[in-house]
Amino acid sequence: MEHKNDIIVNSWAEVQSALFDHSWNEHIKRFRSSYVYRGSWSKGYDLSTSLTRLGSRYYELEPHILRNFRKYAHSNAAPGDSVWNWLAVAQHHGLPTRLLDWTYSPYVALHFATQNLDSYHEDGAIWCVDYVKANDFLPLKLQTAIKEEGSNVFTPEILQPVCSSLKELALLQKEEFVVFLEPPSLDERIVHQYALFSLMSNAQANMSRWLEQHPELYFKIIIPAGLKWEIRDKLDQANITERVLFPGLQGLSQWLKRHYTHE
């Protein structure tokens, strides 16, 4: 079922328009988008986190799984000992968390929407969220912290002094909110993917439902299955590939496997 915030594109040109037409910033008179992007190979996927896939009581497991990750990880695995650094490291290495991956790059999001060749029979999607406007729903304490820093997103260094735990985050405000968090440059993958994370104020909050309550904050680009091959080939020509986004032999192998796969 299509939503009023869905934009269905039918050509490469329409993809460019949908991704970039909102990027003009009147305040600074530059084309600087206030949106972040998340690509999905299926339009049917919502913004559920990997944590929710642990079972019906997933929210009770969150502190235990993170505590044990910190316990058994190498002592130098995270730059600094804040929970926000540890969450970023855990997400980056595949631990189920409440974090979701986003990117500042529309083309990186397009890559993830068209990376899986087994999904080319299914429409994909790009979630586009105005992370600057989303800050209007933050608790005043957090709004003040990033305004004083002159930033629109948090880093662990900004967040830690004003909120040092997930429990404290949930207690800041009764109404749900989302925090956008830039991770440390853990490796080249984070840097090349122009990556950041989102986390909801409590583990049971679902970002899709939250956005439906605030439709002015987002739109969703629907990519028809029949358009995926053209997008994929043009992204490859623009050098938006696994070889670049996943530096190393694994990324190189993934790119070559896909590059030499034909319908």
C-alpha positions as CSV (number, residue, x, y, z in Angstrom):
1,M,0.0,0.0,0.0
2,E,1.4,3.3,-1.0
3,H,1.6,6.2,1.4
4,K,1.1,9.9,0.7
5,N,4.8,10.5,1.5
6,D,5.8,8.0,-1.1
7,I,7.4,9.4,-4.3
8,I,7.4,6.8,-7.2
9,V,10.2,7.4,-9.7
10,N,10.1,5.9,-13.2
11,S,13.4,7.0,-14.7
12,W,17.0,7.9,-13.8
13,A,16.2,11.6,-14.2
14,E,13.3,11.3,-11.8
15,V,15.6,9.6,-9.3
16,Q,18.0,12.5,-9.4
17,S,15.1,15.0,-9.0
18,A,13.6,13.2,-6.1
19,L,17.0,12.9,-4.3
20,F,18.3,16.4,-4.9
21,D,15.4,18.8,-5.5
22,H,15.1,19.5,-1.7
23,S,18.8,20.3,-1.2
24,W,18.6,24.2,-1.5
25,N,19.3,25.8,1.8
26,E,17.9,29.3,1.8
27,H,19.6,30.3,5.0
28,I,23.2,29.9,3.6
29,K,22.2,30.2,-0.1
30,R,23.9,26.9,-0.9
31,F,22.8,23.5,-2.1
32,R,23.3,21.8,1.3
33,S,20.7,19.2,2.1
34,S,19.3,18.7,5.6
35,Y,18.3,15.1,4.8
36,V,19.9,11.7,5.5
37,Y,19.1,8.6,3.5
38,R,18.7,4.9,4.0
39,G,18.4,2.5,1.1
40,S,16.4,-0.7,1.3
41,W,16.1,-3.4,-1.4
42,S,12.4,-3.9,-0.5
43,K,9.8,-1.1,-0.2
44,G,8.0,-3.3,2.3
45,Y,10.7,-3.0,4.9
46,D,10.1,-0.6,7.7
47,L,12.7,1.0,10.0
48,S,12.8,-1.8,12.5
49,T,16.2,-2.4,14.2
50,S,18.3,-5.5,14.4
51,L,17.5,-5.6,18.1
52,T,13.8,-6.3,17.4
53,R,14.7,-9.6,15.7
54,L,15.9,-11.1,18.9
55,G,12.3,-12.1,19.9
56,S,9.3,-10.7,21.6
57,R,11.2,-9.5,24.7
58,Y,14.0,-7.9,22.8
59,Y,13.9,-4.7,24.8
60,E,14.7,-6.5,28.0
61,L,17.8,-8.1,26.3
62,E,19.4,-4.9,25.2
63,P,21.4,-4.0,28.3
64,H,22.6,-7.6,28.7
65,I,23.8,-8.0,25.1
66,L,25.6,-4.7,25.2
67,R,27.1,-5.4,28.6
68,N,28.5,-8.7,27.4
69,F,29.8,-7.2,24.2
70,R,31.8,-4.7,26.3
71,K,32.9,-7.4,28.6
72,Y,34.3,-9.7,25.9
73,A,35.5,-7.1,23.3
74,H,39.1,-6.1,23.3
75,S,39.7,-3.3,25.7
76,N,40.8,-0.9,22.9
77,A,37.8,-1.8,20.7
78,A,36.1,1.5,21.3
79,P,37.7,5.0,21.2
80,G,36.7,6.1,24.7
81,D,34.5,4.3,27.2
82,S,31.1,6.0,26.7
83,V,28.1,3.9,25.9
84,W,27.6,5.8,22.7
85,N,31.1,4.8,21.4
86,W,30.4,1.2,22.4
87,L,27.0,1.2,20.6
88,A,28.6,2.5,17.4
89,V,31.3,-0.2,17.6
90,A,28.7,-2.9,18.3
91,Q,26.5,-1.8,15.4
92,H,29.4,-1.5,13.1
93,H,30.4,-5.1,13.8
94,G,26.9,-6.6,13.5
95,L,25.7,-6.8,17.1
96,P,21.9,-6.4,17.4
97,T,21.3,-2.9,18.6
98,R,18.6,-0.2,18.5
99,L,20.7,1.8,16.0
100,L,19.9,2.1,12.3
101,D,22.5,2.9,9.6
102,W,22.0,6.1,7.5
103,T,24.2,8.1,5.1
104,Y,24.5,11.7,4.1
105,S,25.0,10.4,0.5
106,P,21.9,9.8,-1.7
107,Y,24.1,7.7,-4.0
108,V,25.3,5.5,-1.2
109,A,21.7,4.9,-0.2
110,L,20.9,4.0,-3.8
111,H,23.7,1.5,-3.8
112,F,22.2,-0.3,-0.8
113,A,18.8,-0.3,-2.5
114,T,20.2,-2.0,-5.6
115,Q,23.1,-4.1,-4.2
116,N,21.2,-7.3,-3.8
117,L,20.6,-8.8,-7.3
118,D,18.3,-11.5,-5.8
119,S,15.8,-8.7,-5.0
120,Y,15.5,-7.3,-8.6
121,H,12.0,-8.7,-8.9
122,E,10.9,-6.4,-6.0
123,D,10.5,-2.6,-5.7
124,G,13.1,-0.9,-3.5
125,A,13.0,2.3,-1.5
126,I,15.1,5.2,-0.2
127,W,14.0,6.6,3.2
128,C,14.8,10.4,3.3
129,V,14.6,12.1,6.7
130,D,15.2,15.8,7.6
131,Y,17.6,15.3,10.5
132,V,17.8,19.0,11.2
133,K,14.0,19.4,11.7
134,A,13.9,16.2,13.7
135,N,16.0,18.0,16.3
136,D,12.9,20.2,17.1
137,F,11.5,17.1,18.9
138,L,14.5,16.6,21.1
139,P,14.4,17.3,24.9
140,L,15.5,20.8,25.6
141,K,18.7,19.5,27.3
142,L,19.8,17.8,24.1
143,Q,18.7,20.7,21.9
144,T,20.9,23.0,24.0
145,A,23.9,20.7,23.8
146,I,24.1,20.6,20.0
147,K,23.2,24.3,19.6
148,E,26.0,25.2,21.9
149,E,28.3,23.0,19.8
150,G,27.0,24.6,16.6
151,S,26.1,21.2,15.2
152,N,23.0,19.5,13.8
153,V,24.0,16.0,14.9
154,F,25.5,14.4,17.9
155,T,28.8,12.8,18.4
156,P,29.6,10.6,21.4
157,E,31.7,13.5,22.8
158,I,28.7,15.9,22.6
159,L,26.2,13.4,24.0
160,Q,28.1,11.8,26.8
161,P,28.4,14.9,29.1
162,V,24.6,15.5,29.0
163,C,23.4,11.9,28.8
164,S,25.6,9.0,29.8
165,S,23.3,6.0,29.5
166,L,20.4,4.5,27.5
167,K,18.3,4.5,30.7
168,E,19.0,8.2,31.2
169,L,18.1,8.9,27.5
170,A,14.6,7.4,28.0
171,L,14.0,9.5,31.1
172,L,14.8,12.8,29.5
173,Q,11.3,13.1,28.0
174,K,8.1,11.2,28.0
175,E,7.4,11.8,24.3
176,E,9.5,9.6,22.0
177,F,12.3,11.3,20.0
178,V,15.2,10.3,17.6
179,V,18.9,11.1,18.0
180,F,21.2,11.2,15.0
181,L,24.7,10.2,16.0
182,E,27.9,10.4,14.0
183,P,30.2,7.5,14.9
184,P,34.0,7.8,15.3
185,S,35.9,6.9,12.2
186,L,36.2,3.3,13.2
187,D,37.6,2.3,9.8
188,E,37.5,3.3,6.1
189,R,34.0,1.8,5.7
190,I,32.5,4.4,8.0
191,V,34.3,7.2,6.2
192,H,33.6,6.0,2.6
193,Q,29.9,5.4,3.3
194,Y,29.5,8.9,4.8
195,A,27.7,7.1,7.6
196,L,25.8,8.0,10.7
197,F,23.3,6.3,13.0
198,S,19.9,7.0,14.4
199,L,18.6,5.8,17.7
200,M,15.2,6.1,19.3
201,S,14.8,7.3,22.8
202,N,13.6,3.9,24.0
203,A,14.2,0.4,22.6
204,Q,10.5,-0.3,21.9
205,A,10.0,2.9,19.8
206,N,9.7,2.2,16.1
207,M,11.1,5.0,13.9
208,S,8.7,4.2,11.1
209,R,5.7,4.7,13.4
210,W,7.3,7.8,14.8
211,L,7.8,9.3,11.4
212,E,4.2,8.6,10.5
213,Q,3.3,10.9,13.4
214,H,5.6,13.6,12.0
215,P,5.1,13.3,8.2
216,E,6.7,16.7,7.6
217,L,10.1,15.1,8.5
218,Y,10.4,12.6,5.8
219,F,9.5,11.2,2.4
220,K,10.2,7.8,0.8
221,I,11.3,7.2,-2.8
222,I,9.9,4.1,-4.3
223,I,12.2,2.5,-6.9
224,P,10.4,0.1,-9.3
225,A,12.0,-3.2,-9.8
226,G,12.3,-2.6,-13.6
227,L,14.5,0.5,-12.9
228,K,17.0,-1.2,-10.7
229,W,19.4,-2.5,-13.4
230,E,19.7,1.0,-15.0
231,I,20.4,2.6,-11.6
232,R,22.9,-0.2,-10.7
233,D,24.8,0.2,-13.9
234,K,25.0,4.0,-13.7
235,L,26.1,3.8,-10.0
236,D,28.9,1.4,-11.1
237,Q,29.9,3.9,-13.8
238,A,30.0,6.6,-11.1
239,N,32.2,4.4,-9.0
240,I,29.7,3.8,-6.3
241,T,30.5,0.2,-5.7
242,E,31.4,-2.4,-3.1
243,R,35.0,-2.0,-4.0
244,V,34.9,1.7,-2.8
245,L,32.3,1.4,0.0
246,F,33.8,-1.7,1.6
247,P,37.5,-1.2,1.2
248,G,39.5,-4.5,1.2
249,L,39.4,-7.8,-0.5
250,Q,35.9,-8.7,0.6
251,G,34.4,-5.6,-1.0
252,L,36.5,-6.2,-4.1
253,S,35.2,-9.7,-4.4
254,Q,31.6,-8.6,-3.9
255,W,31.9,-6.0,-6.6
256,L,33.5,-8.4,-9.1
257,K,30.9,-11.1,-8.4
258,R,28.0,-8.6,-9.0
259,H,29.8,-6.9,-11.9
260,Y,30.1,-10.2,-13.8
261,T,26.6,-11.4,-13.0
262,H,24.1,-11.1,-15.8
263,E,20.3,-11.5,-16.1
